[in-house]
Amino acid sequence: MRRQLAQHVAGERIVESWADLERITRPSVREFVEGTEGTRILDVCRWGKQLFMPLDSGAHLLIHLGMSGRLHLEETPHESSTEPPERKHVHAVLSLESGHRLVFTDQRTFGELGIAPNRSFLAGKGPDPTDAAFDPEPLVAELGRHRVKIKAALLDQRLVAGLGNIYADEVCFLAQVHPATLACDVPEDGRRAIVAQLRPVLEQAIAAGGVTLRDGMYQDMFGTSGSYRPHVYGNVGNPCSRCGAPIDHGKLGTGKSARSYHFCPRCQIL
């Protein structure tokens, strides 16, 4: 998504802005519209799951897709383009001087839009494994200090930025570590194997355009599905690509905060 935005949106001026949902817009709909309208997008950046665009005003436009957020780049159908498209779940429209508009939709409204005066929104986020300066050693040590399940630790954006459910399962599978093992109980060589998989897994997924599951929810800015195929996530009952055993699943936690995990019961016994 960042690469597509950089190619098609960087350098554009935002002619008009529209947003409608206070609970996903920071600090408010009014401030988001006022802070973006009339500004020029200088660049498109990403840290972990956070997309941010430096503006010529000195502020930053923030977009977090969450679980179901999507960005579409579309032709403006008429001269006044602040009016949203006639379809469900549209929560923001940025009309660009090129005649295109950037449309943000979010069915489950777990995503976020924002305008920030500086980069304080990055404070507290962990290292991004795709960053050129990423150092694996501090993360290997840090994981060993946490008494939570290793998958929960990998999902903690304060420890490492960028992994969600799918890719946390992927790195555990490739490192042959059970996702429900306490992080502090994973031997150093297991933690080292997990950390070694972070960059390759994320880079392969980015190159493939991400993962589009059977629900078809994730697509890129032009409606194309991702072609990355997870080894375990979404493959319950299918044979393991390594040993042939049926992929199994479980849950971390209870209630609404519970997170699923997927694993091979034969390969991931640690």
C-alpha positions as CSV (number, residue, x, y, z in Angstrom):
1,M,0.0,0.0,0.0
2,R,2.8,2.4,0.9
3,R,4.5,1.7,-2.5
4,Q,1.4,2.3,-4.4
5,L,0.7,5.5,-2.5
6,A,4.2,6.8,-3.1
7,Q,3.9,6.2,-6.8
8,H,0.4,7.7,-7.3
9,V,-0.1,10.2,-4.4
10,A,3.2,11.7,-3.3
11,G,3.5,15.2,-4.6
12,E,-0.2,15.7,-5.0
13,R,-2.1,18.6,-3.4
14,I,-5.3,17.7,-1.4
15,V,-7.9,20.1,-2.9
16,E,-10.8,19.0,-0.7
17,S,-11.2,16.7,2.3
18,W,-14.2,14.9,3.7
19,A,-14.6,12.6,6.7
20,D,-17.6,11.5,8.7
21,L,-16.8,9.3,11.7
22,E,-15.5,10.9,14.9
23,R,-14.5,7.6,16.6
24,I,-11.9,6.7,13.9
25,T,-10.7,10.2,13.1
26,R,-8.0,11.9,15.3
27,P,-8.2,14.3,16.9
28,S,-11.6,15.1,15.3
29,V,-13.3,15.1,12.0
30,R,-13.1,19.0,11.8
31,E,-9.4,19.1,12.6
32,F,-8.6,16.3,10.2
33,V,-10.4,18.1,7.4
34,E,-8.9,21.5,8.2
35,G,-5.4,20.0,8.7
36,T,-5.4,18.2,5.3
37,E,-7.3,20.4,3.0
38,G,-5.1,22.6,0.8
39,T,-1.9,20.8,1.8
40,R,0.6,18.9,-0.4
41,I,1.7,15.4,0.2
42,L,5.5,15.4,0.3
43,D,6.1,11.7,0.8
44,V,4.5,8.4,1.9
45,C,6.2,6.5,4.8
46,R,5.4,3.5,7.0
47,W,6.5,2.2,10.3
48,G,5.1,-1.2,11.1
49,K,1.3,-1.0,10.4
50,Q,1.3,2.8,10.5
51,L,1.1,4.7,7.2
52,F,2.0,8.4,7.4
53,M,2.4,11.2,4.9
54,P,4.4,14.3,5.7
55,L,2.6,17.4,4.4
56,D,4.0,20.7,3.3
57,S,2.3,22.3,6.4
58,G,4.7,20.4,8.6
59,A,1.9,18.1,9.9
60,H,1.5,14.4,9.1
61,L,-1.5,12.6,7.6
62,L,-2.0,9.3,9.4
63,I,-3.8,6.2,8.0
64,H,-4.0,2.9,9.9
65,L,-6.0,0.2,8.0
66,G,-6.9,-1.9,11.0
67,M,-8.7,-5.2,10.2
68,S,-10.9,-4.1,7.3
69,G,-9.7,-0.6,6.2
70,R,-9.1,-0.1,2.5
71,L,-7.8,2.7,0.3
72,H,-9.0,3.2,-3.3
73,L,-7.6,5.5,-5.8
74,E,-10.5,6.6,-8.1
75,E,-11.3,9.1,-10.8
76,T,-13.3,12.1,-9.6
77,P,-16.8,11.7,-11.1
78,H,-17.6,15.4,-11.0
79,E,-16.1,18.8,-10.2
80,S,-17.1,18.9,-6.5
81,S,-15.7,15.7,-5.0
82,T,-16.2,16.0,-1.3
83,E,-19.5,14.0,-1.6
84,P,-18.7,10.4,-0.8
85,P,-19.2,7.6,-3.3
86,E,-22.6,5.9,-3.2
87,R,-21.6,2.7,-1.4
88,K,-21.4,1.5,2.2
89,H,-18.6,2.1,4.7
90,V,-16.9,5.1,3.1
91,H,-15.5,7.3,5.9
92,A,-13.1,9.7,4.2
93,V,-12.4,11.1,0.8
94,L,-9.3,13.2,-0.2
95,S,-9.7,14.9,-3.6
96,L,-6.4,15.5,-5.4
97,E,-5.5,18.2,-7.8
98,S,-4.8,15.5,-10.5
99,G,-8.5,14.7,-10.6
100,H,-8.3,11.5,-8.6
101,R,-9.6,11.0,-5.1
102,L,-8.3,8.8,-2.4
103,V,-11.2,7.0,-0.7
104,F,-11.0,5.3,2.7
105,T,-13.5,2.6,3.5
106,D,-13.7,0.5,6.7
107,Q,-16.5,-2.0,7.2
108,R,-15.6,-2.9,10.9
109,T,-14.3,0.6,11.7
110,F,-11.2,-0.7,13.5
111,G,-8.9,1.6,11.4
112,E,-7.9,5.1,12.1
113,L,-7.4,8.4,10.3
114,G,-5.5,11.3,11.8
115,I,-3.6,14.5,11.5
116,A,-0.6,15.0,13.7
117,P,1.7,18.0,14.2
118,N,4.9,15.9,14.6
119,R,6.1,12.3,14.7
120,S,5.2,11.7,18.3
121,F,2.7,9.0,17.1
122,L,5.7,6.7,16.6
123,A,6.7,7.0,20.2
124,G,6.5,3.6,22.0
125,K,6.5,1.5,18.8
126,G,9.0,-1.3,18.5
127,P,11.5,-1.8,15.8
128,D,10.4,-2.5,12.3
129,P,12.0,-5.7,10.9
130,T,12.1,-4.3,7.4
131,D,14.0,-1.2,8.4
132,A,17.6,-1.2,7.2
133,A,18.9,-0.4,10.7
134,F,17.0,-3.3,12.4
135,D,19.2,-5.1,15.0
136,P,17.8,-8.6,15.8
137,E,19.9,-9.1,19.0
138,P,17.9,-6.7,21.4
139,L,14.6,-8.3,20.3
140,V,16.0,-11.8,20.8
141,A,16.8,-10.8,24.4
142,E,13.6,-8.9,25.0
143,L,11.4,-11.7,24.0
144,G,13.0,-13.9,26.6
145,R,12.0,-11.5,29.4
146,H,8.2,-11.8,28.8
147,R,5.9,-14.2,30.5
148,V,3.3,-14.1,27.7
149,K,2.7,-16.5,24.9
150,I,5.2,-16.0,22.1
151,K,2.5,-15.1,19.6
152,A,1.1,-12.5,21.9
153,A,4.6,-11.0,22.3
154,L,5.0,-10.9,18.5
155,L,1.7,-9.1,18.2
156,D,2.7,-6.5,20.8
157,Q,3.6,-3.4,18.6
158,R,5.7,-2.0,21.5
159,L,8.1,-5.0,21.1
160,V,8.2,-5.3,17.3
161,A,6.2,-3.3,14.8
162,G,4.3,-4.7,11.9
163,L,3.2,-8.2,12.6
164,G,-0.5,-9.2,12.8
165,N,-2.2,-12.6,13.2
166,I,-1.2,-14.0,9.9
167,Y,2.5,-13.2,9.9
168,A,3.0,-14.0,13.6
169,D,1.7,-17.5,12.8
170,E,4.0,-17.6,9.8
171,V,7.2,-16.9,11.7
172,C,6.3,-19.3,14.4
173,F,5.7,-22.0,11.9
174,L,8.9,-21.4,10.0
175,A,10.9,-21.3,13.2
176,Q,9.2,-24.5,14.4
177,V,8.0,-22.9,17.6
178,H,4.5,-23.4,19.1
179,P,2.7,-20.1,19.2
180,A,1.2,-20.8,22.6
181,T,4.6,-21.4,24.3
182,L,5.5,-18.7,26.8
183,A,8.1,-16.3,25.3
184,C,10.4,-16.7,28.3
185,D,10.3,-20.5,27.8
186,V,11.4,-20.5,24.2
187,P,15.1,-21.3,24.1
188,E,17.4,-18.7,22.8
189,D,17.9,-20.6,19.5
190,G,14.1,-20.7,19.1
191,R,13.8,-17.0,19.7
192,R,16.7,-16.4,17.4
193,A,15.0,-18.5,14.7
194,I,11.8,-16.5,15.1
195,V,13.5,-13.1,14.8
196,A,15.5,-14.4,11.8
197,Q,12.2,-15.0,10.0
198,L,10.7,-11.6,10.5
199,R,12.2,-9.7,7.7
200,P,12.0,-12.5,5.0
201,V,8.4,-13.2,5.8
202,L,7.3,-9.6,5.7
203,E,9.4,-8.8,2.6
204,Q,7.9,-11.9,0.7
205,A,4.4,-10.9,1.7
206,I,4.9,-7.2,0.6
207,A,6.3,-8.4,-2.7
208,A,3.2,-10.6,-3.2
209,G,0.8,-7.8,-2.3
210,G,-0.2,-9.2,1.0
211,V,-2.8,-11.9,1.9
212,T,-6.4,-11.9,0.6
213,L,-8.4,-14.6,2.5
214,R,-11.7,-16.2,1.3
215,D,-13.7,-13.2,2.5
216,G,-12.0,-11.1,-0.2
217,M,-11.8,-8.2,2.2
218,Y,-8.2,-7.1,1.6
219,Q,-7.3,-5.6,-1.8
220,D,-4.9,-3.0,-2.9
221,M,-5.7,0.5,-4.1
222,F,-6.9,-0.8,-7.5
223,G,-8.9,-3.8,-6.3
224,T,-6.3,-6.4,-6.9
225,S,-6.0,-9.3,-4.3
226,G,-2.8,-10.3,-2.7
227,S,-1.1,-13.5,-3.7
228,Y,0.8,-14.5,-0.6
229,R,-0.3,-17.9,0.6
230,P,0.2,-18.5,4.4
231,H,1.5,-21.9,5.5
232,V,-0.8,-22.2,8.5
233,Y,-3.2,-19.3,8.9
234,G,-6.6,-20.2,7.4
235,N,-5.5,-23.7,6.6
236,V,-7.1,-25.7,9.5
237,G,-7.4,-29.4,8.4
238,N,-5.1,-29.0,5.4
239,P,-1.8,-30.9,5.3
240,C,1.3,-29.2,6.6
241,S,3.6,-28.2,3.8
242,R,6.5,-29.6,5.7
243,C,5.3,-32.9,7.2
244,G,1.8,-33.5,6.0
245,A,0.1,-33.4,9.4
246,P,-3.3,-31.6,9.5
247,I,-3.0,-27.9,10.5
248,D,-4.6,-27.2,13.9
249,H,-5.7,-24.1,15.7
250,G,-6.3,-22.7,19.1
251,K,-7.0,-19.4,21.0
252,L,-5.0,-17.1,23.2
253,G,-7.1,-15.5,25.9
254,T,-10.8,-15.4,26.2
255,G,-13.8,-13.3,25.2
256,K,-13.6,-10.5,22.7
257,S,-9.9,-10.1,23.2
258,A,-9.1,-13.7,22.3
259,R,-6.7,-14.2,19.3
260,S,-6.6,-17.3,17.2
261,Y,-3.4,-19.1,16.4
262,H,-2.7,-21.8,13.7
263,F,0.1,-24.4,13.9
264,C,1.3,-27.8,12.9
265,P,1.0,-30.2,15.9
266,R,3.9,-32.3,14.6
267,C,6.4,-29.6,13.5
268,Q,5.7,-27.1,16.3
269,I,6.0,-29.1,19.5
270,L,8.2,-26.6,21.4
